[in-house]
Amino acid sequence: MPHRLDKPKRDSPYKIIRGKRGNTITLFLKDCLSGMRENLAERSVDVVVTSPPYNIGIQYTKHKDNLPHEKYLAWMGEVGRDVKRILKDDGSFFLNVGSTPRDQWIAWGVAQVMKNEFALQNVIHWIKSIAIEKRDVGRYPNIVGDIAVGHFKPIVSKRFLNDCHEYIFHFTKTGNAQLDKLAVGVPYQDKTNIGRWKSARRDRRDRGNTWFIPYETIQSKNDRRHPATFPIKLPEMCIRLHGLKRNMLVLDPFVGIGSTAIASWNLGVSFVGFEISRTYLDEVATNLRR
Ligand SMILES: C[S@@+](CC[C@H](N)C(=O)[O-])C[C@H]1O[C@@H](n2cnc3c(N)ncnc32)[C@H](O)[C@@H]1O
């Protein structure tokens, strides 16, 4: 699925990696606001999947993650305006935001500033860990006992629960983007549902808006190349849900070590991204070669 950035590029990309399917992964070592303005044409991007800094004091190599709150939200507002400019009219903007126990409003604060630009079409809960008791699930033959799966950072506190989820806000320009829901669908538990409704012609149903996507297990802290990534499966599911198309272009304004770039690579679609840290961008190239 080849795609060419259709605006003459003013910046030279830090790296362009060409895929076998004619797709390209284009990485810019650049601030995302000026990067989007100078390199991306209006209505040129199909899907944006990103996770911005949450302004919670995370130690990145370049970015200072402790702006005054109002300044942070104003910055997010600017990102939203630029994303709106470069997004196609039927495009999807998946914005992953979490929070901290001390400030549970962060995600909703960021969502609120996007309200000026976008319709909120779906709110997806990214579930990192879940515990399910056998007695609550009834007669599900595959569940034979209590289960507790996934990873989370334990919070030692009498006040706060462990934080086992984050939001993925799905913004669109009209609230009417047509999705490929079955591309991320799940098999019916009760197979008699297949064929019962006109829409249920195969063993796949809408999975809903709770997505269990665990982090990969890492053996040691040294395996952690970046302090705040999402699993590659997350952007992969977002892109599939929007719908895979020929010549599509995916953007991540905050590349990190490239989970969205790698998802695009795996799906054979073109990608463009911006990141201010050279260390992280080098990691993307290494990850793509793995
Ligand atoms: C939450 S992380 C993204 C992680 C990414 N989703 C991944 O899985 O690897 C946010 C990233 O934004 C980068 N960043 C901060 N300010 C930026 C800016 N103005 N332009 C581009 N990237 C920026 C940070 O260096 C950090 O790597």
The ligand as a Gaussian input file, in Angstrom:
#p B3LYP/6-31G(d) Opt

LIG

0 1
 C        4.014000       8.913000      25.959000
 S        5.416000       8.976000      24.968000
 C        4.936000       8.120000      23.499000
 C        5.311000       6.675000      23.534000
 C        4.900000       5.904000      22.285000
 N        3.450000       5.786000      22.209000
 C        5.512000       4.509000      22.311000
 O        4.773000       3.516000      22.540000
 O        6.730000       4.375000      22.146000
 C        5.480000      10.643000      24.446000
 C        6.692000      10.992000      23.578000
 O        6.533000      12.314000      23.085000
 C        7.820000      12.863000      22.907000
 N        7.638000      14.328000      22.788000
 C        7.504000      15.239000      23.784000
 N        7.311000      16.465000      23.287000
 C        7.312000      16.341000      21.946000
 C        7.128000      17.251000      20.866000
 N        6.941000      18.565000      21.085000
 N        7.155000      16.788000      19.598000
 C        7.368000      15.446000      19.362000
 N        7.561000      14.538000      20.338000
 C        7.528000      14.972000      21.613000
 C        8.581000      12.399000      24.118000
 O        9.983000      12.432000      23.905000
 C        8.020000      10.976000      24.299000
 O        8.881000      10.027000      23.700000

